[in-house]
């Protein structure tokens, strides 16, 4: 290190120490006012440890104040949960460039489960899907780095990269108890979120929402308007393998089925965090269509917000499997040195005050299928619209969850006063009443079944 570098390092170190001292004094004043003696004691202890390291540690090159403080903050924030992290300045710059520019990925949505990054769902026709990754696959290593030591944002950042480059993943598949390695070539991911629109027998509209982005609501509105013009009498919205996306998109989609200005979702944090409510938007409504939502363990975040909202208001019967349970809010808080905190500040609640995070959405009708069948259904749903299976692919299997959805929609159509082939359209109120009646009957049947097995009755969502 030359003289100029030493001078700059000395200035930066002095500034950092001064900031620490000032911050320490400010916190001391706050702690005395609020009687936070425990916090004051621990902060003194932190400063003492840092001074001892500076004075006695064997390698002076490893005790720069910035390194010590950043390391402490990384450990402190990372100990809260796997979604919170401290972001040093260089990484924060990279993160902003990624969100504002173009980057490559493997087209796989992941979250944390069992302390590992876990695949929620690969996108249709993505590099990850072509490489054979499936929902529930656990990513053990990324380019040789153990994932259990990585916060989720860091794991995602390592998987992303320049298009055309590859990332090496070590994957554990619980279904088969196998661990294997796979190299996936990154690419620019283009996303079509409304897929496979069709009119099923009985004039039932069907569509798949793969995730929620800026275009999802407009594309859905256009698709539903065309389906209504084509004379559909009911609707199945498939949210299986949907990992979520934008909150604003989930609100817009939910608003198509919920009365204007009604609560869609709200967030609550600790007592210092203001409760935030999000209400239904104005615009064309499709609540006169008897509706079923399909969900499974790959349905997360924004998908769970939509499912929970429509279920609470009796605008849809939910069928499938318990959803993933990712419903927390991470806020980015910029710090004055160019670093930032990604901090879990609140959790999402449905209109009926059900907390999504860690619980998920429970279907009105549970239709469990094996992991093997779920993988095959996902492959079927992920093919380009109208495409047939490749010669080396397994044959199509019956979609039991979709079949159950068709039965319920037909029942709803009959309960709303019309025959399946009639052109008369029910009112939104009659559809809502019929949906509520079916859900109540299903809840009673579930309680009776649990009682017969000697279990406590399952709680009914408000």
C-alpha angles and dihedrals in degrees: 000000000000126000095265092051091049090051093050092046090049092051092048091048092050092049091049092049091048090051090050092049093047091045090049092052092046091050091047090056092048092046092053092049093049095036092240094154093153091056091047091051093049092048091052088049091052093052090047092053091049091051091049091051091049091050104040112019111119099228112055093190090069099053103071110143093237092053093047095047095043090049091050092049092047090054094042097051094037091056091064099067139318093262095058123076146158112244118206116218098261092049091047090054089051091048093053091048090052094051093045101039142036123290140165128246142162096249097246126130115215138182135171120279125159088001092298135099102260129194111247093181139329115232118250113274091358126144088253093054092045088052089057101253114157139191112281093026108141118219106223099174136014113202088337096310116122109244095210088073094052130087110231095253090054091050091051091048091053092050092050121071148127114332112258095030121106135230123207115222130189106207133193116203110201093195092066099019088235131139119204142162126238132180113214123193112223120233141172104276117222113194129206105186102185108060143163098019110185143155109235126202111290091040093279116158117220131189139160123225108202096186142330118264138145094287100041099091095046092047091047092049091051092048094048092047090054092046091050089051087052089057105253115174099195141011141227116196112194113211096164115133089010107140095193129243134186121020090213090057092050090051092049092049093047090049090065089069103031129075116261116277095009117137114268101176139334137203129221129183132166123322091276093054116086116235110247121206126195117200135198118276128229122255141088114342129211097187091120088074115090102237141201125187121205118209138167141169089293092061109099147158111346090019089056091049091056094044094047094047097049091044094051092051094044092242093127142021109230118219133181131042137333109286126240100265104229106147110136129117121230116199124199111223115189118217126211095253094057095265123113145201123234099201133177101234105166147356133240120248128191119234088265091057096254111151111227101196113095092357108060125194118302114219122235087228118032113211107177119195130180122266088246092055091044089055091051093047088051091052090050092050092045097057116105111272110280095009121136125222117279116250092253094048124097115261118266116272129209113272102227095183092053091046090055089049091055091052093051094047091051089050090050091051091053093046092053091065105264140097116245093252096044120114094215114113121217124228121258089245093055091049091049092049092049091048091050091049093052092046091050091049090050091049091051091048090050092050091048091050092049091048090051089054091048095248127132113263115269113250115255116226114243 
